[in-house]
Amino acid sequence: MKNEQAYRARMDAIVVTPEMERRVLAGLSRALSRQRQVRWRALAACAAVLMCAAAAGTLPAYLEREPERTPPAVGMHGPVRYTDVAELAGALSYPLALPGALPEGYTLTTVQTLGEEVAELCWSDGTDTIRYRMAPGSGDISGDYTEYPQSQECTVGQWSVTCRGTEGQVFVTVWNGDGYSYSIQSSQGLSLDAVLALVESVEPYA
């Protein structure tokens, strides 16, 4: 307690003259000015480094990284399964047509719609899967956009058919006619004759 009282007494005895106050304030001002100069010099140096790096095409990786993009929205309508072809045909807004002559050993495995308009039926022999689609309109509805090395235009009846594949095997076939789009896909590939026979057998579902 005595030490504290003595300390306060000594501090109260200190007298700061106007000249001393001016010198202290001037010193503080110079110190603050030096700090600002150091900061601005550091910022200027960083900016110069970035400008040189940009000119040389060597920006740091974290500055070159592109912003993340929002993935495109997925269609709101997923596959709708049906118990058989008759149920599918009754649900469509257009008359269904489908292949009437499948290769030997293939059985129906999937009956469904994609979105509101695309009818899809699949047959399998345990190894290969044949996928058939039909929808109103024109265009490629196969969903297979692989750039196959072989592409051939064929005529089946009144239809102009495009067959795409490799090494003599056809993996995707597309065509348009009578206001509808069609496609046939094979997971393992089919011969051209087998594919054309499938296309030729497409007929209205009774």
N, C-alpha and C positions, 0 to 999 in steps of 0.2 A: 504494500500500500504506500509506504514511504517512497519507494523507488518510482512508482507511478506519479506521485505528486511532484517529485523532483523533476521527472521528465517533462511533465506539463509546464512546470515553471520555466524550465530552460527554453521550451518551444515558444512560450508566450513572450520570452525576452528577445526572440529573434525579430529583427526589424528589416523588412524588405523595402529598400529605397526604390523610387521610380526608375533609376538607371539599371538596378539589378533586375527589376521586372521586365524592362525593355530587352535586356540581353537574354534572359531566359526565354521570352516569347520568340525572339529572333532565332535562337538556337532551335527551338521546336519547329519553327516554320521551315528552316533549312533541312532538318531531318525528314520532315514529311515530304518536302519537295524531292529529296533524293530517293525516297521510297517510291514515289509516283514515277520518277524517271526510270528506275530499275524495272518496274512493272511494264511500262510502255515499251522499253527496249526488249524485254522478254517476249512480249506479244508481237512486236515487229519482227523479231528473229524467227518466231514460229511461222508467221505469215510468209516470210521470205522462203523458208524451207519448203512449205507446202506449195508455193507457186513454182519453185524450181522442180519439185517432184512431179507436179501436174504437167509441166512442159516436157519433162522427160518420159512421161507415161509410167511413172513408178510410184504412184500414190500408195500409202499403206493399205493393207488388205481391208482393214475395218472401214476405210473411207471409200474403197472401190466397191464394196458389197452393195448390191442392189436391194432396195426395200422389198420386204416380203409382200407378195401379191395375194389377194384374196382369191381362193380357187373358185372356178366357175360354179354356179349353182347347179345342183343335180335336179333332174326332172322330178316333179312332185308325184308323178304316177309311176309306181313300181310294177313289176310283173303281177298279173292276176291269173291264178291257176284255175283250170276247169277240169272236171272229172272225165269228160270225153269230148269228141269233136262236135257232137250234136249240141252240147251245152255251149261250146264256144260259138258255133254258128248262130245260135239263138241270141247271143249277147252282142254280136257285131251289128253295125249300122249298114253293112253292105253284104252282098252275097259272097260267101266264102268259096274259093276254088282251091284245090290242093292236088298233089300228085296222086295218081291212081295206081302206079306200078313201081313199087319200091324194089330194090335189089333183094335177092333171096337172103333170108336170115335176119332182116331188120324188123324190129317191133317198135310200136309207138311208146315213147317214154314221157313226153312232155306236151301238154296242150295249154297254151296261155296267151295272154295279150300283153304287149309292151306299150305303156302309155294308154291312150284311148283307142288307137286305130290299128296298130300293128298286130296282126295275128301271127303266132309262131308255133310250129309243131316240130318235134324232134323225134327221130327214129334212131335206134342203135342196134348194132350186131354184137355188142360186147367189146369191140375194139374201135370201130369208127362210129361217129355220130353225124347224121345228116340233119341239117337245120333248115327248115323252109319258112319263109316269111312272105306275107302279103299285106298291102296297105293301099288305101286310096292315094292318088297323086302320081308323081313321077320322081325319079331319082334313085340313088343307091341306098337301099334300106338294110343292106347286109350287116353293117356295123364293122366290116372287115376292111380296113384301109391299108393293109399290107401292100407294099410295092413288089408284086410278084414279077419275076423276070419274063414270064410268058403271058401274053394276052391275045385272045383270038375272038374275032367276030363270026358268029354263025347265024344261020337263018333256020328257024324252026316254025314251019307254017307261016303265019303272018308276023311272027315275032323276030326281032333282031336281038340276038342274045350275046352277051359278053362273057367269055370264060377266062378266068385268070388262074394261073398256077405255076408249077415248076416241074421240070424233068418229066413231062408228059402227063402229069397228074393235075387235075382241076380241083382247086380248093374253094373257089367262090364263083358263082354265076349270077348275073343280074340281068333283068330285062323289064321293059315297060310295055303295057298294052291295054287298050280298052279303058283307059283312065285309072289303071292300077300299077303299082310297082311290085316286083317279085324278086326273090333271091333264094338261092340254094347254096348251102355251105357244107363242106365235108371236112371233118377234123383230120382225117388221114389222107384225103385226096381220092378222087374217083377218075376213071378213064373218061375221055371226052365222049365216047359212045354212051356210057352209062349216064352221064349228066344230061346229054341231049335226049335220051330216052325218058328221063325224069321230067324234063321240061315239056316234052311232047305229051306226056300223060296227064298234065295238069288240066283239070276239068271242074265245072261247078259241083259243089257238094250237094247231093240230093237229100 
